[in-house]
Amino acid sequence: MADDEFFMQQALAEAQKSLERGEVPVGAVLVSGKKILSRAHNEPIVRNDPTAHAEIIAIRQACRKRKNYRIPDCELFVTLEPCAMCLGAAVQARIMRIVFGASDPKGGAVKSIMKFPFGKINHRIEIKGGVLAEECSNIIKAFFKEKR
């Protein structure tokens, strides 16, 4: 659990970068063997790219570093429950584990609005939610409270 919390703190630091740029504050780190392989934060507005979610950017960076589109020894730590696009990318990359902080009742594909049907595909990802959930939720809530 200590490792999960440490890496989620790193993802929260990335989320803070999104917040400072006016993006929805979501951060992600990809870990291999207890070492951070890549880190990213949401940038769809800055990049004019709806796919520039923290998870997608982190996966792309890690795959480029590895020179492989599959990274099966990696764990993805993300502050918010992944959406369908990000969960799908993790499956395609063959990521072994996703750890997320806050649930996303409006867009989460793991347990909130969609319960991803892992039984019907050939790659199953271990999922763990709720790591530093309060801290991860608070940064999102503060962002949207200020916007409204």
GUDO-823390 format. One line per 3 residues: number of its first residue (from 1); for each residue x, y, z of N, C-alpha, C, CB. Coordinates in steps of 0.2 Angstrom, whole numbers. Each point is the difference from the previous one (the first is absolute). Glycine has a CB too. Example, Ala and Ser with C-alpha at 12.3 -4.5 7.8 and 13.67 -1.06 7.14 Angstrom:
BEGIN
1> 66:-28:39:-4:6:0:4:6:0:-9:-6:6  7:11:-10:4:6:1:-4:5:3:6:-3:-10
END
This chain:
BEGIN
1> 4:-6:0:-4:6:0:4:6:0:-9:-6:6  15:6:-3:4:6:1:3:2:-7:3:-3:11  -2:-2:-15:2:2:-7:-5:3:-4:8:-10:0
4> -14:7:1:-6:3:-4:-1:7:2:-5:-12:0  5:13:6:-1:7:2:6:5:-2:-6:-4:10  12:1:-10:6:4:-3:-2:2:-7:8:-5:8
7> -9:0:-12:-1:2:-7:-6:4:-2:5:-11:-2  -11:10:7:-5:4:-1:1:8:2:-7:-10:2  12:11:2:2:6:2:4:3:-6:1:-3:12
10> 2:-1:-16:4:3:-6:-6:1:-5:10:-7:3  -15:4:-4:-5:1:-4:-4:6:2:-1:-12:-3  0:13:9:-3:7:3:5:6:-2:-6:-7:9
13> 12:6:-9:5:6:-2:-1:1:-7:8:-3:9  -10:-2:-13:-1:1:-7:-7:4:-1:7:-10:-3  -12:8:7:-6:3:-1:0:7:2:-5:-11:3
16> 9:13:2:1:7:1:3:4:-6:2:-3:12  2:0:-16:2:3:-6:-6:2:-5:12:-6:2  -16:1:-2:-6:1:-4:-4:6:3:-1:-12:-4
19> 0:12:10:-4:5:3:3:7:-1:-3:-8:9  9:9:-9:4:6:-1:-1:3:-7:8:-4:9  -9:-1:-14:-1:2:-7:-8:1:-2:11:-6:-2
22> -15:5:7:-7:0:-1:-3:-6:-3:2:12:-2  1:-17:2:-3:-7:-2:-3:-3:6:9:-1:-9  -13:-4:7:-3:-4:5:6:-4:4:-11:-2:-6
25> 12:3:12:6:-3:4:0:-7:1:0:11:5  2:-15:-10:1:-7:0:8:-1:-1:-12:-3:-4  15:-1:8:7:-2:-1:1:-8:-1:3:11:6
28> 2:-13:-9:2:-7:0:7:-1:0:-11:-2:-7  13:-4:9:7:-2:0:0:-8:-2:4:9:8  0:-11:-12:1:-7:-2:6:-2:3:-6:1:-11
31> 5:-7:15:6:-3:4:2:-7:-3:-4:7:10  10:-8:-10:3:-6:-2:5:-2:6:-2:1:-13  1:-7:16:5:-2:5:1:5:6:5:-7:-9
34> -10:11:11:1:5:5:3:6:-2:0:-9:8  1:10:-15:3:6:-3:-5:3:-4:12:-5:1  -12:12:-1:-4:4:-5:3:0:-6:-5:7:9
37> 1:-10:-14:2:0:-7:-2:6:-4:-1:-12:0  -5:15:2:-3:6:-3:-5:3:4:2:-5:-11  -3:11:10:-5:4:4:-3:5:-4:7:-1:10
40> -13:3:-9:-4:4:-4:-6:3:3:4:-6:-10  -7:12:8:-6:3:2:-4:2:-6:6:4:11  -13:-3:-9:-5:1:-5:3:7:-4:-9:-5:7
43> 8:4:-14:2:6:-4:-5:0:-6:12:-1:4  -18:-1:-4:-4:1:-6:-1:7:-3:-6:-10:4  5:15:1:-1:7:-2:7:3:-3:-9:1:9
46> 14:-2:-6:7:2:-2:2:-3:-7:3:2:12  -5:-8:-13:2:-4:-6:-5:1:-5:7:-8:6  -13:10:-5:-6:0:-4:-1:-8:-3:3:12:-4
49> -3:-16:9:0:-7:-1:-4:-4:5:11:1:-5  -17:-3:3:-4:-3:5:2:-7:3:-9:5:-6  15:-7:3:3:-7:2:5:2:5:-3:-6:-10
52> 5:12:11:6:2:5:-2:-1:7:4:8:-9  -7:-13:11:-1:-2:7:7:-2:3:-12:-3:-2  13:4:9:6:-2:3:2:-7:-1:-3:8:9
55> -2:-13:-9:2:-7:-1:3:-1:-7:-9:-3:8  5:6:-13:2:-1:-7:7:3:-1:-12:0:-4  14:6:6:6:3:0:6:-5:3:-6:12:-1
58> 4:-14:7:5:-4:4:1:-7:-4:-4:6:11  -1:-9:-13:1:-6:-4:4:1:-6:-11:-4:4  10:9:-8:4:2:-6:7:1:1:-10:5:-5
61> 11:-1:11:7:1:2:4:-6:1:-3:11:5  0:-16:-1:3:-6:2:1:-4:-6:-6:1:12  1:-2:-16:1:-4:-6:6:2:-4:-12:-2:0
64> 12:9:-1:6:3:-4:7:-2:3:-8:9:-4  8:-8:11:6:-2:4:2:-7:-1:-3:9:8  -2:-13:-8:1:-8:-1:1:-2:-7:-6:-1:11
67> 4:5:-16:0:-1:-7:-5:-7:-1:12:5:-1  -17:-4:4:-5:-6:0:-7:3:2:9:-9:3  -14:6:-7:-7:2:2:-3:-4:5:-1:4:-12
70> 5:-8:15:-3:-4:5:5:1:6:-5:-9:-7  2:10:13:4:1:6:-3:-4:6:3:12:-4  -3:-19:3:-3:-4:5:2:0:7:-2:-7:-10
73> 8:10:12:3:-1:6:-2:7:4:9:-8:-4  -13:12:1:-2:7:3:-6:0:4:6:5:-9  -6:0:14:-6:2:4:-1:7:-2:3:-9:9
76> -9:11:-10:-3:6:-1:-3:3:6:-1:-2:-12  4:8:15:-3:3:6:-3:7:-3:8:-5:8  -15:5:-7:-3:6:-2:-5:3:5:1:-5:-12
79> -2:11:13:-4:4:5:-7:-1:-1:9:8:1  -12:-10:-7:-7:0:-1:-1:-7:-4:-1:13:0  -4:-16:2:-2:-6:-3:0:1:-8:-8:-3:10
82> 11:-1:-14:1:0:-7:-7:0:-4:12:-5:1  -12:9:-6:-6:0:-5:1:-6:-4:-1:13:0  -4:-14:-5:0:-6:-4:6:0:-5:-12:0:1
85> 14:6:-3:6:1:-5:6:-2:4:-6:9:-7  7:-7:13:7:-1:3:0:-7:2:0:12:4  -6:-15:-1:0:-7:1:2:-4:-6:-8:2:10
88> 5:-1:-15:1:-3:-6:8:0:-2:-12:2:-4  15:4:4:7:1:-1:4:-5:4:-2:12:-4  0:-12:11:4:-4:4:-1:-7:-1:-2:8:9
91> -3:-11:-12:-1:-6:-2:4:-2:-6:-12:0:5  12:5:-10:4:-1:-6:7:0:2:-9:5:-7  12:-1:12:7:0:1:1:-6:5:0:12:-1
94> -5:-16:3:1:-6:4:3:2:7:2:-7:-10  -4:13:13:2:2:6:-3:-5:5:0:12:-3  4:-14:8:-2:-5:5:-4:2:6:10:-6:-3
97> -10:13:5:-3:2:5:-2:7:0:5:-8:7  -11:10:-5:-2:7:0:-2:2:7:-4:0:-12  7:5:15:-2:2:7:-3:7:-1:9:-7:6
100> -15:9:-4:-2:6:-1:-3:3:7:-3:-3:-11  3:10:11:-2:3:7:-8:1:0:11:6:0  -13:-1:-3:-7:2:1:-4:-4:-5:3:11:4
103> -9:-13:-3:-5:-3:-4:-3:6:-5:-3:-9:8  1:7:-14:-3:5:-4:-7:-2:-2:11:3:-5  -16:0:9:-7:-2:-1:-3:2:-7:-1:1:13
106> 5:3:-16:-3:3:-7:3:-3:-6:-3:10:6  9:-13:-5:4:-2:-6:5:-6:2:-1:11:-4  0:-14:10:5:-6:1:-2:-6:-3:2:6:11
109> 3:-9:-14:-2:-7:-4:2:-6:4:2:6:-10  1:-5:16:2:-6:4:-6:-2:4:12:4:0  -15:0:4:-5:-2:4:-6:5:1:8:-6:6
112> -8:12:-9:-5:5:1:-6:-1:-5:9:8:5  -7:-5:-11:-6:0:-5:1:-6:-4:-1:12:0  7:-15:-1:1:-6:-4:4:-5:4:0:7:-11
115> -2:-13:11:4:-5:3:3:-4:-5:-8:0:10  14:2:-12:4:-3:-5:-1:-8:0:8:10:0  -10:-13:-6:-1:-7:0:7:-4:-1:-12:2:-4
118> 16:-2:9:6:-4:-1:0:-7:-2:5:8:8  -11:-11:-6:-1:-7:-1:0:-2:-8:-6:-1:11  4:6:-15:-1:-1:-7:7:2:-4:-12:2:2
121> 17:0:1:6:1:-4:6:-4:2:-4:12:-1  9:-12:-2:6:-5:1:5:3:5:-2:-4:-11  1:11:13:5:2:5:-4:3:6:8:3:-9
124> -7:-5:15:-3:3:6:5:4:4:-8:-10:0  6:16:2:4:4:4:-3:0:7:2:8:-10  3:-9:15:-2:1:7:-1:7:1:7:-10:3
127> -13:11:0:-2:7:2:-1:1:7:-6:0:-10  9:6:13:-1:2:7:-2:7:0:9:-8:4  -14:10:-1:-3:6:1:0:3:7:-7:-2:-10
130> 7:8:11:-1:3:6:7:2:4:-10:-6:0  15:6:-4:7:2:3:0:7:1:6:-11:-5  -5:14:11:0:7:1:-6:3:-3:12:0:0
133> -18:-3:0:-6:2:-3:-2:7:2:-4:-12:-1  4:14:7:-2:6:3:5:6:-4:-4:-5:11  10:4:-11:5:5:-3:-2:1:-7:9:-3:9
136> -10:-3:-12:-1:0:-8:-7:3:-1:7:-10:-2  -12:9:6:-6:3:-1:0:7:1:-5:-11:3  8:13:2:0:7:2:3:5:-5:2:-4:12
139> 3:2:-16:3:4:-5:-5:1:-6:12:-4:4  -15:-1:-5:-5:0:-6:-6:5:3:3:-12:-5  -6:10:11:-5:4:2:1:8:1:-3:-10:6
142> 9:11:-4:3:7:0:0:4:-7:6:-3:11  -4:-1:-15:1:2:-7:-7:2:-3:10:-7:-2  -15:3:3:-7:1:-3:-4:5:4:0:-12:-4
145> 2:12:11:-4:5:4:2:7:-3:0:-8:10  7:9:-11:2:7:-3:-2:1:-6:10:-1:6  -11:-4:-11:-3:1:-6:-7:3:0:8:-9:-5
148> -12:6:10:-7:2:0:-1:6:4:-3:-12:-1
END
